[in-house]
Amino acid sequence: MILAEYIDFLKIRLKRYFAGAVVSDVSISNYINTARRKVQNYVLPFMSDRFGNVINIPFNNGTQDPTIQNIQYGTRAYQVFVYGMPADLISIDNVYMMWQGTSVLYKKQCRQSSKREVYTISIHDWNVPTIDSPIFAYEYDVFARTILLYIGATFDQATIASLTNLNATLQVWYVQALLELTEPTDMELYLSPELQELVILEAMKNLLIDYYPSVNLNLINQELMSAFETLMTAYQLDVQTQVEELSTMKKEEGL
């Protein structure tokens, strides 16, 4: 579905509630984009994989945090590197540090940590992050309006130089916020048909509240609830089917 189709479907639905009202396409598109974000929030707890994205960041793009000093582990020093993240980031699922060896690609999964642990690592030397098991944390800087990723591990200067020379990268798997549809031909790439139905209903409800507060919203609220319950039932059946198929496979393989 493209934005123009969203607008047309919404106009058709609105005729059930009033006739002859004039709402511009620009206004309707704003309601649609707001509804898309709301629907994404509704389904994120059980459908976050639908909004996944992956980016690769060169290791040497990071800025070494100067506040981390004098934490030594033998010949290695604990250091933290800071990276800027995309503005559409909602949450991070996984981070991998990768570099190409002579004949093998090394891919080390970073352990998620809290920001506090990143900066109090000196008292956790029993679980110190290493080049084989780095840690990551991220935070929203409200004042700078940026999202920062912190990578911590014990390095020596030779290791840092090697990672730079080998073009090491950080592979970040994250949940992405929906981008707005702005042009009439912009295609809906993330929301499935059943979620698009929720978007239309949500946009219609909010538009009626703002333009026609006297309209009885019981019917549209019932439609929203019914559509969401249908979506949840389909999701639960899908999960149950996957579990049963996995169980059958294990029995056949004698596991």
C-alpha positions in Angstrom: 0.0 0.0 0.0 1.2 3.5 -0.8 0.4 6.7 1.1 -2.2 7.8 -1.5 -4.1 4.5 -1.0 -4.0 5.0 2.8 -5.6 8.4 2.2 -8.3 7.0 -0.1 -9.2 4.2 2.3 -9.5 6.6 5.1 -11.7 9.0 3.2 -14.1 6.1 2.3 -14.3 5.0 5.9 -15.0 8.6 7.1 -18.2 8.7 4.9 -19.8 6.4 7.4 -19.7 9.1 10.0 -20.3 12.3 8.2 -20.8 13.6 4.7 -19.3 16.6 2.9 -16.6 17.3 5.4 -13.4 18.6 3.9 -10.1 17.4 5.4 -7.0 18.0 3.3 -4.8 15.2 2.1 -1.8 16.7 4.0 -3.8 16.6 7.3 -4.9 13.0 6.6 -1.3 12.0 5.9 -0.2 13.4 9.3 -2.9 11.4 11.0 -1.8 8.3 9.1 1.9 8.7 10.1 0.9 9.3 13.8 -1.3 6.1 13.7 1.6 4.1 12.1 3.8 5.0 15.1 1.1 4.1 17.5 0.5 0.7 15.9 4.2 0.1 16.0 4.2 0.7 19.7 1.2 -1.6 20.1 2.9 -4.6 18.4 6.6 -4.0 19.4 6.4 -6.3 22.5 5.7 -9.4 20.3 6.6 -8.3 16.7 9.9 -6.4 17.2 11.6 -8.6 14.5 9.4 -6.9 11.9 11.2 -3.6 12.4 14.7 -4.9 12.6 17.7 -3.2 10.9 21.4 -3.8 10.7 24.2 -1.3 10.3 28.0 -1.7 10.2 30.2 1.0 11.8 33.9 1.1 11.3 35.7 0.5 14.7 38.0 3.5 14.2 34.9 5.8 14.0 34.6 5.6 17.7 35.9 8.3 20.1 37.9 7.1 23.1 36.4 8.2 26.3 39.0 10.2 28.2 37.3 9.7 31.6 38.4 6.0 31.6 42.0 6.0 32.7 44.5 4.0 34.8 42.5 0.7 34.8 45.1 -1.9 34.0 44.8 -5.6 33.6 48.3 -6.9 33.1 49.6 -5.3 29.8 46.1 -4.3 28.7 44.1 -1.3 29.7 40.3 -1.1 30.0 39.0 1.4 27.4 35.6 2.7 26.2 34.8 3.9 22.7 31.7 6.0 22.0 29.8 5.9 18.7 26.8 7.9 17.4 23.7 5.9 16.6 20.9 6.6 14.0 18.1 8.8 15.2 15.5 6.2 14.3 16.9 3.7 16.9 14.4 2.3 19.4 16.4 -0.4 21.0 19.5 -2.5 20.4 19.2 -6.3 20.2 22.8 -7.4 19.5 26.2 -5.9 18.8 29.1 -7.8 17.2 32.7 -6.8 16.8 34.1 -8.3 13.6 37.4 -8.4 11.7 38.8 -10.5 8.9 41.7 -12.7 9.9 44.1 -14.5 7.5 41.6 -17.2 6.6 38.6 -16.7 9.0 36.1 -13.9 9.9 36.2 -13.2 13.6 32.8 -12.2 15.0 32.7 -11.5 18.8 29.3 -10.9 20.3 29.2 -8.0 22.8 27.5 -8.6 26.1 24.9 -6.0 26.9 25.6 -4.0 30.0 24.3 -1.0 31.9 25.9 2.4 31.6 26.8 2.1 35.3 28.8 -1.1 34.7 30.7 0.5 31.8 32.1 3.1 34.2 32.6 0.9 37.3 34.3 -2.0 35.6 37.4 -1.7 37.9 35.4 -3.3 40.7 34.2 -6.1 38.5 37.6 -7.6 37.5 36.2 -11.1 37.9 34.0 -10.4 34.9 36.2 -8.0 32.9 35.3 -7.5 29.3 38.0 -8.6 26.8 38.5 -8.5 23.1 36.8 -11.9 22.9 33.9 -10.7 25.1 33.4 -6.9 24.9 30.4 -5.1 26.5 28.1 -2.6 25.1 25.6 -0.1 26.5 23.6 2.7 24.9 21.8 5.8 26.1 19.7 8.7 24.8 21.4 12.1 25.4 18.4 14.3 26.0 20.3 17.5 25.8 22.3 16.8 22.7 19.4 14.8 21.1 21.7 12.0 20.2 21.9 8.3 20.8 25.2 7.0 21.9 26.7 3.4 21.9 29.5 2.5 24.3 31.8 -0.4 23.6 34.2 -1.5 26.4 37.0 -4.0 26.5 40.6 -4.4 27.6 43.0 -3.4 24.8 46.6 -2.7 24.3 47.8 -0.3 21.7 48.9 -3.1 19.4 45.4 -4.5 19.5 43.8 -1.2 18.7 46.2 -0.7 15.8 45.5 -4.2 14.5 41.7 -3.7 14.6 42.1 -0.4 12.7 44.4 -2.0 10.1 42.1 -5.0 9.7 39.1 -2.6 9.1 37.3 -4.0 12.1 33.6 -3.1 12.2 30.8 -3.1 14.8 27.6 -4.8 13.5 24.6 -3.3 15.3 21.2 -5.1 15.2 18.5 -2.7 16.3 14.8 -2.0 16.3 14.0 0.8 13.9 11.3 3.4 14.3 9.0 3.8 11.3 10.0 6.5 8.9 7.2 8.9 7.8 5.4 8.5 4.5 5.6 11.9 2.9 4.9 11.5 -0.9 1.7 10.0 -2.3 3.8 7.3 -4.0 5.7 6.4 -0.8 5.4 2.6 -0.2 4.5 1.0 3.1 7.5 -1.4 3.5 7.1 -2.5 7.1 3.5 -3.0 8.1 1.6 -6.1 6.9 -2.0 -5.8 5.6 -3.5 -6.6 9.0 -1.4 -3.9 10.6 -2.3 -1.4 7.9 -6.0 -2.0 8.8 -5.1 -1.0 12.4 -3.4 2.1 11.1 -6.5 3.2 9.2 -8.8 2.6 12.2 -6.4 4.4 14.6 -6.1 7.4 12.2 -9.8 7.6 11.7 -10.5 7.5 15.4 -8.0 10.3 16.1 -9.2 12.4 13.2 -12.9 12.1 14.4 -11.9 13.1 17.9 -10.2 16.3 16.6 -12.7 17.3 13.9 -16.0 15.8 15.2 -15.8 15.3 19.0 -19.6 14.7 19.1 -19.3 11.5 17.0 -20.0 8.3 18.9 -16.7 6.3 18.8 -18.1 3.0 20.2 -18.2 1.3 16.7 -14.7 2.3 15.7 -13.3 1.3 19.2 -15.0 -2.1 18.8 -13.4 -2.5 15.3 -10.0 -1.6 16.7 -10.4 -4.1 19.5 -11.6 -6.8 17.2 -8.8 -6.2 14.7 -6.2 -6.3 17.5 -7.6 -9.5 19.0 -7.6 -11.2 15.6 -3.9 -10.2 15.2 -3.0 -11.5 18.6 -4.8 -14.8 17.9 -3.0 -15.3 14.6 0.3 -14.5 16.3 -0.3 -17.0 19.1 -1.3 -19.7 16.6 1.8 -19.1 14.6 4.0 -19.4 17.7 2.2 -22.6 18.7 2.6 -24.1 15.2 6.4 -23.4 15.3 6.7 -25.0 18.7 4.8 -28.1 17.6 6.9 -28.4 14.4 10.1 -28.1 16.4 8.9 -30.8 18.8 8.0 -33.1 15.9 11.4 -32.6 14.3 13.1 -33.5 17.6 11.1 -36.7 17.9 11.9 -37.7 14.4 15.6 -37.1 14.9 15.5 -38.9 18.3 16.5 -35.8 20.3 
